Amino acid sequence: MFGLFKSSTWSRCVKGSFTAFRRRCVSHSRRFIGENTEVVGEQSLTPELRLRLFTPSCRFWTERPELWPYEDPYWAIYWPGGQALSRFLLDHPQCRCGASAIAAILCGAAHVVANDIDPMAAVATHMNSELNGLQPPVCLTHNIMGSPPAAFHLILLGDMFYDQSLATSLHSWLNRCMETHGTKVLIGDPGRAQFEEHAIGRLLRPLAQFELPDSVREENYGLSCSGVWSYTPEL
C-alpha cells in the first residue's frame, strides 16, 4: 500500500517521526549513562563540581572492550587539562567563563556552547549540568573547526593537543577566530609531548600550574601537574 501526501504534510510527518526517534535515543543514552557511571567530585581539582564519570566500581571499567556499545567513552573521564582550566576559571570568575560548559555557567557566562563530535558527550553534558542544578548549554555534535569562525568571546580547549595533525588544524582555526572576531583563547594541558613539542608552544603564555590529586595521577600514567596557557599568536 502506498500513501500520497502533500509535501507540507509529508514534511511534518517525517519531522515528527525523526523527533520522536531522537527523543527515544536520548532517553536510552541517559539511562545507559546513569547505570554505568558514578557521581564523583572530591577526587578532582574542582570538588565543587559533581560529574558522572567512569570509576573502578563501574561495570565497564573492567568489562571486555568489545561489549561497549558506543564510541570510545572519552566523555566519561575528567581529563587533567580540562580540570586545570576549570579550576583556573572558577578561581577567576572575572573571566566570565569556564573550562567546561558547567564551569562556564557557574562563572556567569551569558551564552555557552559545548562542542564534541560524540553525541553521547552531549547527553552527558546535559546530565552533568542538571546534576549541578544548572540549565544545560547548547551542545553541538559536529566539528566546528570545519565551519566559519563564530563570534565567540572566549574559546576554551582542554586536552585537545594529543595529536600533531589536530594541533596544526587547531592552530589555523584559532587564528581565523582571532583575526575575525578578536576571540580570546585559553588552553589546558598536562604537558603531553604532542603539546610541548609542537610549534604552537612559542605562541603560548603560561597563566597557572596545578598539582594533580593522587587519583588523577594514577589515571593519567603518572602525570603530576596540569597547566593553563593563553594563546597569543602574532596576527
Backbone bond lengths (Angstrom), bond angles and torsions (degrees), N, CA, C in turn:
res aa  C-N    CA-C-N  psi(-1)  N-CA   C-N-CA  omega(-1)  CA-C   N-CA-C  phi
1 M - - - 1.455 - - 1.523 108.89 -
2 F 1.309 114.91 139.08 1.457 121.17 179.08 1.517 108.88 -121.93
3 G 1.292 116.09 142.46 1.452 120.93 175.61 1.510 109.70 -120.88
4 L 1.301 116.80 140.16 1.454 121.97 178.73 1.520 109.21 -113.02
5 F 1.309 115.75 133.07 1.459 121.36 -179.86 1.516 108.92 -124.21
6 K 1.288 115.12 152.98 1.450 118.69 166.36 1.523 108.25 -62.38
7 S 1.313 116.79 149.74 1.463 120.98 -173.46 1.524 112.42 -55.87
8 S 1.341 117.22 -39.35 1.465 119.78 -178.60 1.525 110.75 -67.33
9 T 1.342 116.97 -39.01 1.460 120.75 178.60 1.519 110.51 -66.29
10 W 1.335 115.69 -44.45 1.465 120.96 178.40 1.527 110.72 -60.40
11 S 1.313 115.91 -41.89 1.460 119.92 -179.80 1.521 110.85 -62.31
12 R 1.341 116.62 -42.30 1.464 119.90 179.70 1.523 111.09 -65.31
13 C 1.334 117.10 -39.10 1.463 120.89 179.68 1.527 111.21 -63.99
14 V 1.337 115.08 -46.31 1.465 119.67 -179.89 1.524 110.44 -63.38
15 K 1.332 115.91 -44.68 1.465 120.05 -179.61 1.521 111.03 -62.75
16 G 1.339 116.22 -41.80 1.455 119.53 179.70 1.515 112.23 -65.45
17 S 1.339 116.83 -40.81 1.463 120.65 178.95 1.519 110.93 -65.30
18 F 1.332 116.02 -41.90 1.466 120.08 179.79 1.522 111.05 -64.31
19 T 1.335 116.60 -41.64 1.461 120.58 179.43 1.522 110.89 -62.68
20 A 1.338 116.95 -43.16 1.462 120.74 179.61 1.525 110.73 -64.65
21 F 1.340 116.05 -41.57 1.468 120.19 178.51 1.521 111.02 -63.14
22 R 1.327 115.91 -42.29 1.466 119.81 -179.93 1.521 111.06 -63.90
23 R 1.318 117.12 -40.12 1.462 120.23 178.92 1.519 110.73 -63.13
24 R 1.345 117.27 -40.02 1.461 119.98 178.36 1.517 110.65 -64.13
25 C 1.345 117.00 -40.59 1.464 121.06 179.04 1.527 110.96 -63.22
26 V 1.336 116.13 -44.88 1.460 120.25 179.53 1.523 110.24 -63.74
27 S 1.336 116.82 -41.38 1.458 120.70 179.50 1.526 110.78 -61.63
28 H 1.335 116.25 -42.64 1.468 120.70 178.35 1.521 110.59 -64.55
29 S 1.332 116.57 -41.90 1.464 120.64 -179.89 1.524 111.00 -64.05
30 R 1.327 116.66 -42.74 1.470 120.45 179.08 1.531 110.42 -61.53
31 R 1.319 116.14 -43.40 1.466 119.46 179.92 1.533 110.43 -64.05
32 F 1.332 116.68 -42.24 1.463 120.86 -179.92 1.528 111.08 -63.05
33 I 1.329 116.78 -45.57 1.467 120.49 179.13 1.526 110.41 -62.40
34 G 1.331 116.55 -43.51 1.456 120.00 179.96 1.516 113.01 -61.59
35 E 1.334 116.87 -35.42 1.462 121.13 -177.46 1.521 113.09 -82.46
36 N 1.332 117.84 -19.06 1.462 120.33 -171.15 1.525 114.11 -122.64
37 T 1.325 117.12 18.29 1.463 121.92 173.64 1.524 108.75 -133.78
38 E 1.315 115.18 170.94 1.462 121.06 178.41 1.523 108.93 -129.55
39 V 1.322 116.77 141.74 1.463 121.18 178.03 1.526 108.84 -77.99
40 V 1.342 115.87 121.53 1.465 121.27 -179.18 1.525 109.01 -134.32
41 G 1.328 115.98 168.27 1.459 119.85 179.36 1.509 113.05 -165.23
42 E 1.322 116.74 -52.56 1.463 121.27 -171.39 1.522 113.77 -63.61
43 Q 1.341 118.01 -21.13 1.462 120.56 -174.26 1.522 113.63 -83.16
44 S 1.317 119.23 7.56 1.462 122.05 -176.32 1.524 111.00 -119.09
45 L 1.337 115.77 -178.50 1.463 121.25 175.50 1.526 112.39 -72.63
46 T 1.330 116.88 -12.01 1.469 120.74 -177.51 1.529 109.89 -125.75
47 P 1.325 118.41 72.74 1.463 120.29 -177.41 1.524 113.69 -63.62
48 E 1.338 117.14 -16.20 1.469 119.16 178.31 1.523 112.74 -76.11
49 L 1.330 117.41 -10.75 1.459 121.43 177.14 1.520 109.99 -101.56
50 R 1.324 116.46 134.74 1.465 122.07 174.56 1.523 107.96 -106.43
51 L 1.327 115.63 130.77 1.459 120.66 -175.24 1.525 110.38 -135.57
52 R 1.327 115.16 149.00 1.465 120.68 172.75 1.528 107.84 -89.03
53 L 1.346 116.47 115.77 1.457 121.27 -175.00 1.523 110.71 -136.64
54 F 1.336 115.34 166.10 1.456 120.45 169.86 1.524 109.50 -74.96
55 T 1.312 116.45 135.58 1.462 122.45 174.97 1.530 107.78 -135.25
56 P 1.330 118.00 167.46 1.467 119.94 179.19 1.521 114.20 -57.96
57 S 1.319 118.00 -19.32 1.461 120.13 179.73 1.526 112.82 -85.97
58 C 1.330 117.36 -5.23 1.465 121.26 -179.59 1.532 110.59 -83.58
59 R 1.310 115.70 147.24 1.464 121.34 -175.51 1.516 112.43 -55.10
60 F 1.323 117.17 -49.01 1.458 119.96 -172.01 1.529 113.37 -80.32
61 W 1.319 117.85 2.54 1.466 120.22 173.59 1.529 109.92 -64.41
62 T 1.340 116.09 -35.03 1.463 120.88 -178.58 1.521 112.87 -119.79
63 E 1.319 118.40 -1.88 1.461 122.02 -178.29 1.521 110.72 -70.36
64 R 1.325 116.81 156.39 1.463 121.33 177.69 1.523 109.58 -62.55
65 P 1.345 118.44 132.72 1.473 121.71 -175.26 1.522 113.45 -56.89
66 E 1.336 117.29 -33.53 1.464 119.13 -176.37 1.524 112.88 -68.58
67 L 1.311 117.84 -12.62 1.462 120.96 177.72 1.524 112.58 -85.24
68 W 1.328 117.02 -11.33 1.465 120.45 177.85 1.523 109.15 -71.83
69 P 1.335 119.53 123.40 1.470 121.50 -170.59 1.524 116.10 -86.96
70 Y 1.341 118.59 0.31 1.460 120.99 -175.97 1.525 110.27 -125.23
71 E 1.348 114.84 -173.02 1.460 119.65 172.81 1.532 109.41 -65.82
72 D 1.339 116.40 164.96 1.464 119.81 179.62 1.532 110.20 -51.63
73 P 1.324 117.96 131.45 1.474 121.84 -171.29 1.525 114.12 -83.40
74 Y 1.314 116.78 61.00 1.466 119.35 177.98 1.528 111.52 -62.70
75 W 1.333 116.35 -24.90 1.460 121.43 -179.15 1.525 112.03 -68.75
76 A 1.326 118.11 -16.62 1.463 121.39 -174.99 1.523 112.66 -92.94
77 I 1.327 117.08 9.11 1.461 122.51 179.37 1.524 108.41 -122.96
78 Y 1.311 116.33 134.78 1.467 121.67 177.97 1.525 107.00 -91.58
79 W 1.325 115.87 92.73 1.455 121.81 -171.85 1.534 110.96 -69.33
80 P 1.349 117.22 149.86 1.477 120.44 -172.69 1.519 114.68 -63.91
81 G 1.341 118.58 -31.78 1.459 119.37 176.89 1.513 112.07 -65.57
82 G 1.326 115.97 -42.05 1.459 120.50 176.76 1.518 112.19 -65.84
83 Q 1.327 116.53 -36.01 1.462 119.84 177.23 1.528 111.08 -63.06
84 A 1.337 116.35 -43.57 1.468 119.81 -179.74 1.522 111.27 -64.00
85 L 1.334 116.60 -43.38 1.463 120.34 177.77 1.527 111.00 -60.13
86 S 1.324 115.82 -46.81 1.464 119.84 -179.06 1.523 111.37 -60.96
87 R 1.338 116.30 -46.03 1.460 120.11 -179.34 1.526 111.16 -62.24
88 F 1.331 116.63 -44.82 1.460 120.93 -178.67 1.522 111.28 -60.65
89 L 1.315 116.76 -44.99 1.454 119.87 -174.44 1.524 112.92 -80.87
90 L 1.310 117.22 -27.76 1.463 118.55 171.94 1.525 110.74 -68.79
91 D 1.331 116.17 -29.36 1.465 120.49 176.84 1.525 112.50 -80.28
92 H 1.337 116.39 -16.00 1.466 121.10 -178.39 1.533 108.70 -129.08
93 P 1.328 118.22 69.19 1.468 120.78 -175.59 1.513 114.06 -61.94
94 Q 1.337 117.63 -15.19 1.463 118.90 177.04 1.522 111.60 -64.22
95 C 1.352 116.98 -15.90 1.462 120.18 176.39 1.519 111.02 -70.07
96 R 1.346 115.63 -17.72 1.464 121.58 176.29 1.522 112.99 62.51
97 C 1.302 118.06 25.64 1.456 119.09 176.07 1.518 108.98 -159.11
98 G 1.347 117.34 -178.03 1.447 121.38 -178.75 1.501 111.80 -150.00
99 A 1.322 116.02 168.07 1.460 120.90 -173.44 1.508 112.36 -67.94
100 S 1.285 117.34 -33.57 1.451 121.10 175.62 1.516 107.80 -117.08
101 A 1.322 115.32 171.35 1.463 118.46 178.83 1.527 111.01 -59.83
102 I 1.321 117.24 -35.59 1.459 120.59 -178.33 1.517 111.06 -68.26
103 A 1.337 116.40 -47.75 1.463 119.74 178.50 1.520 110.59 -63.03
104 A 1.329 116.51 -34.40 1.461 120.36 179.27 1.521 111.11 -60.66
105 I 1.313 116.04 -45.65 1.464 119.96 -179.63 1.528 110.50 -66.31
106 L 1.322 116.49 -41.93 1.462 120.38 178.83 1.521 111.83 -61.03
107 C 1.339 116.44 -31.17 1.462 120.45 -178.49 1.521 112.50 -85.41
108 G 1.325 117.87 -1.42 1.452 120.24 174.16 1.506 116.08 98.35
109 A 1.335 118.41 14.05 1.461 119.70 178.66 1.526 109.83 -62.95
110 A 1.323 116.77 133.56 1.464 120.97 -178.04 1.519 111.82 -73.43
111 H 1.323 117.10 -37.64 1.464 121.93 -179.02 1.520 108.65 -137.15
112 V 1.335 116.05 129.14 1.461 121.47 -177.23 1.518 109.26 -127.82
113 V 1.326 116.24 134.89 1.460 122.65 175.35 1.523 107.97 -125.52
114 A 1.329 116.99 121.88 1.462 122.13 175.76 1.521 108.36 -100.65
115 N 1.332 116.86 142.14 1.462 120.88 -176.96 1.523 110.40 -132.13
116 D 1.329 116.03 123.75 1.460 122.64 173.34 1.518 107.18 -154.32
117 I 1.331 116.99 137.76 1.461 119.36 -175.93 1.524 112.64 -78.00
118 D 1.320 118.36 -5.89 1.461 122.10 177.48 1.529 109.22 -96.64
119 P 1.340 118.79 116.84 1.465 120.60 179.80 1.528 113.32 -58.00
120 M 1.331 117.16 -29.38 1.465 119.60 178.07 1.525 111.08 -63.75
121 A 1.323 116.83 -32.29 1.465 120.41 177.90 1.522 110.63 -64.38
122 A 1.332 116.47 -37.23 1.466 120.18 177.96 1.525 110.90 -65.19
123 V 1.331 116.60 -42.09 1.467 120.32 177.97 1.526 110.03 -63.38
124 A 1.339 116.48 -43.45 1.465 120.52 179.21 1.528 111.10 -62.93
125 T 1.331 117.48 -38.49 1.464 121.08 178.08 1.524 110.87 -61.93
126 H 1.325 116.60 -42.67 1.465 120.44 177.34 1.529 110.85 -62.25
127 M 1.334 116.20 -45.00 1.462 119.85 -178.11 1.528 111.31 -65.88
128 N 1.324 117.05 -40.45 1.462 120.30 179.76 1.527 111.72 -69.03
129 S 1.328 116.71 -34.10 1.464 119.66 175.67 1.527 110.40 -63.26
130 E 1.321 115.68 -46.54 1.467 120.41 178.87 1.529 110.90 -62.77
131 L 1.327 116.42 -36.41 1.461 121.29 179.38 1.523 111.51 -61.19
132 N 1.332 115.96 -30.34 1.465 121.40 179.47 1.527 112.73 -98.24
133 G 1.332 116.34 12.79 1.455 120.94 176.49 1.510 114.12 71.04
134 L 1.338 116.93 30.13 1.461 121.60 -175.97 1.520 111.34 -118.45
135 Q 1.327 115.62 153.87 1.455 121.64 174.36 1.523 108.67 -72.05
136 P 1.335 119.25 125.43 1.466 120.62 -179.15 1.525 111.70 -60.27
137 P 1.330 117.22 145.07 1.463 120.78 179.60 1.517 111.45 -82.25
138 V 1.311 115.99 174.40 1.462 121.49 169.27 1.524 108.01 -67.83
139 C 1.325 117.44 132.46 1.468 121.82 179.21 1.526 109.38 -121.42
140 L 1.314 116.60 121.15 1.461 122.20 177.41 1.519 109.18 -102.55
141 T 1.339 117.26 135.40 1.458 120.63 -177.15 1.524 112.54 -115.37
142 H 1.329 116.72 22.45 1.463 120.13 169.00 1.527 107.76 -114.18
143 N 1.308 116.14 160.18 1.464 120.80 -177.90 1.521 109.43 -75.28
144 I 1.317 117.54 105.41 1.466 120.09 -175.35 1.523 112.20 -72.64
145 M 1.331 117.64 -9.86 1.464 118.59 175.67 1.524 111.65 -66.41
146 G 1.335 116.54 -18.64 1.452 119.98 177.64 1.515 113.24 -90.03
147 S 1.327 116.95 4.13 1.464 121.94 -178.77 1.522 110.35 -108.43
148 P 1.329 117.47 159.90 1.472 119.73 174.22 1.518 110.03 -57.96
149 P 1.326 118.58 145.87 1.461 121.41 -177.62 1.527 112.06 -57.72
150 A 1.318 115.92 127.29 1.464 120.69 176.40 1.527 109.42 -86.05
151 A 1.323 115.54 162.62 1.469 120.86 -174.87 1.526 111.14 -83.57
152 F 1.328 116.37 63.02 1.459 120.65 176.32 1.526 110.04 -80.36
153 H 1.320 116.07 137.51 1.466 120.39 173.45 1.526 110.42 -74.07
154 L 1.330 115.79 -37.99 1.459 121.35 -177.17 1.520 109.74 -144.19
155 I 1.326 117.01 133.77 1.460 123.19 174.74 1.518 108.03 -113.45
156 L 1.331 115.65 132.74 1.460 121.97 179.91 1.518 109.35 -116.88
157 L 1.317 116.72 127.03 1.461 122.04 -178.79 1.522 108.85 -122.34
158 G 1.313 116.51 116.39 1.453 120.57 177.39 1.511 110.96 -115.23
159 D 1.333 117.27 123.70 1.466 122.97 174.02 1.527 112.77 59.75
160 M 1.306 117.19 36.52 1.463 121.79 -178.98 1.523 113.19 -94.92
161 F 1.322 118.26 -9.94 1.458 120.44 -173.92 1.529 111.18 -102.37
162 Y 1.338 115.02 54.92 1.458 120.41 178.80 1.521 111.94 -98.80
163 D 1.332 116.66 -0.62 1.460 121.46 -177.77 1.528 108.24 -144.08
164 Q 1.339 117.30 134.28 1.458 121.34 -175.60 1.523 112.29 -62.77
165 S 1.325 117.48 -43.21 1.467 119.88 -178.10 1.527 111.05 -67.33
166 L 1.331 116.94 -37.78 1.466 120.21 177.33 1.522 110.15 -65.75
167 A 1.321 116.66 -39.86 1.462 120.47 178.58 1.523 111.09 -60.72
168 T 1.330 116.45 -39.66 1.465 120.49 179.19 1.528 110.95 -66.76
169 S 1.340 116.64 -41.85 1.467 120.39 177.83 1.523 111.04 -63.81
170 L 1.322 116.61 -40.85 1.461 120.67 177.88 1.521 110.98 -61.95
171 H 1.317 116.32 -41.86 1.461 121.89 179.96 1.530 110.17 -55.95
172 S 1.330 116.94 -46.90 1.469 121.41 -178.74 1.524 111.14 -66.63
173 W 1.332 116.63 -43.95 1.466 120.14 -177.45 1.527 111.35 -67.38
174 L 1.321 116.94 -41.66 1.465 120.20 178.94 1.521 111.34 -62.51
175 N 1.323 116.45 -39.13 1.467 119.55 177.29 1.521 111.44 -60.59
176 R 1.339 116.49 -41.16 1.470 119.94 179.46 1.524 110.52 -64.94
177 C 1.331 116.95 -40.77 1.471 120.48 178.56 1.521 111.08 -62.02
178 M 1.315 116.39 -41.89 1.462 120.20 -177.80 1.519 111.42 -71.56
179 E 1.322 116.44 -39.54 1.463 120.01 179.49 1.521 111.47 -66.43
180 T 1.342 116.48 -38.51 1.466 121.17 -174.55 1.523 112.63 -81.43
181 H 1.328 116.90 -41.35 1.467 120.12 -170.99 1.529 114.01 -125.26
182 G 1.318 118.52 0.52 1.460 119.74 -177.22 1.516 113.27 66.64
183 T 1.329 116.31 29.60 1.459 121.91 -176.94 1.528 111.74 -64.24
184 K 1.332 115.98 139.88 1.459 121.34 172.41 1.526 108.76 -91.98
185 V 1.334 116.58 148.90 1.462 120.96 -176.28 1.526 109.93 -133.04
186 L 1.327 115.95 129.12 1.459 122.22 172.84 1.524 108.84 -120.20
187 I 1.327 116.02 141.00 1.460 122.14 -174.98 1.524 109.60 -126.43
188 G 1.334 116.22 135.04 1.453 121.65 174.53 1.517 110.20 -115.85
189 D 1.335 116.81 130.48 1.469 121.00 -179.71 1.532 108.75 -158.40
190 P 1.347 116.91 144.33 1.464 119.93 -179.69 1.521 113.92 -86.94
191 G 1.326 117.48 12.48 1.456 120.28 178.14 1.511 114.07 91.25
192 R 1.321 117.05 35.50 1.460 120.05 175.66 1.525 109.98 -63.52
193 A 1.335 116.24 151.51 1.462 120.72 -177.07 1.520 111.36 -59.68
194 Q 1.341 117.47 -39.08 1.467 120.63 -178.79 1.520 111.46 -62.76
195 F 1.316 116.44 -27.36 1.462 121.57 179.15 1.527 110.75 -83.22
196 E 1.305 116.69 -49.55 1.462 120.29 -174.75 1.524 112.71 -69.68
197 E 1.338 117.05 -28.86 1.457 120.19 -176.59 1.525 113.22 -92.33
198 H 1.327 117.98 -5.92 1.464 120.53 -178.15 1.528 109.97 -79.55
199 A 1.326 115.17 151.45 1.470 120.50 -178.77 1.518 112.59 -61.55
200 I 1.318 117.11 -19.50 1.464 120.19 -179.92 1.531 111.40 -63.38
201 G 1.342 116.20 -19.68 1.454 120.38 -177.54 1.518 114.12 -56.52
202 R 1.323 117.34 -33.78 1.471 119.99 -178.86 1.526 112.26 -73.67
203 L 1.332 116.89 -8.05 1.461 121.28 -179.59 1.531 112.18 -102.78
204 L 1.330 116.67 9.40 1.455 120.76 -175.12 1.524 111.84 -109.73
205 R 1.325 114.76 142.25 1.467 120.93 175.92 1.524 108.34 -116.55
206 P 1.343 118.96 118.56 1.468 120.78 -177.52 1.525 111.79 -66.47
207 L 1.327 115.39 137.04 1.463 121.40 179.77 1.518 112.81 -113.80
208 A 1.335 116.92 -36.24 1.465 119.46 -176.35 1.522 110.17 -161.32
209 Q 1.324 115.22 155.68 1.462 122.66 176.29 1.518 108.37 -136.50
210 F 1.333 116.54 135.25 1.456 121.36 -177.72 1.526 110.19 -127.19
211 E 1.325 115.89 139.46 1.457 120.76 172.32 1.525 108.57 -81.24
212 L 1.321 116.15 131.57 1.454 120.90 -177.02 1.525 110.81 -81.26
213 P 1.340 117.47 144.44 1.465 120.55 174.82 1.530 110.72 -60.49
214 D 1.325 116.34 157.32 1.464 120.87 -176.62 1.524 112.31 -56.40
215 S 1.328 117.16 -41.99 1.465 119.94 -178.13 1.522 111.43 -64.21
216 V 1.334 117.29 -36.06 1.465 121.10 178.82 1.529 110.03 -70.67
217 R 1.314 117.24 -36.47 1.468 120.51 176.61 1.522 110.63 -61.36
218 E 1.319 116.17 -44.35 1.460 120.47 -179.15 1.523 111.38 -62.10
219 E 1.319 117.20 -39.02 1.461 121.36 -178.46 1.521 112.43 -74.48
220 N 1.331 117.99 -16.87 1.463 122.05 -174.87 1.527 112.15 -121.30
221 Y 1.328 114.62 38.89 1.471 122.27 170.98 1.528 112.92 54.62
222 G 1.319 116.31 39.28 1.446 120.30 173.17 1.511 116.21 86.86
223 L 1.338 119.40 -0.43 1.465 120.15 175.38 1.525 108.66 -56.87
224 S 1.313 116.68 126.92 1.462 119.67 -171.21 1.523 114.47 -101.58
225 C 1.336 117.68 -22.24 1.466 121.45 -176.39 1.522 110.57 -134.94
226 S 1.306 115.43 160.16 1.462 121.56 174.06 1.523 108.13 -142.15
227 G 1.333 116.25 140.59 1.454 119.79 -173.82 1.512 114.24 -123.73
228 V 1.322 114.72 169.87 1.466 123.24 177.33 1.519 108.03 -125.69
229 W 1.332 115.31 134.40 1.465 121.74 -179.95 1.522 110.36 -128.34
230 S 1.318 114.71 150.90 1.463 121.60 170.43 1.523 107.80 -98.72
231 Y 1.317 115.85 130.74 1.467 121.94 -179.40 1.525 108.13 -87.40
232 T 1.330 116.73 115.19 1.465 120.94 -174.02 1.523 110.88 -132.36
233 P 1.335 118.24 72.20 1.459 120.28 179.13 1.521 111.60 -72.90
234 E 1.302 115.61 160.82 1.467 121.15 175.88 1.520 108.04 -88.39
235 L 1.306 116.22 98.56 1.467 121.36 -176.63 1.523 110.81 -83.58
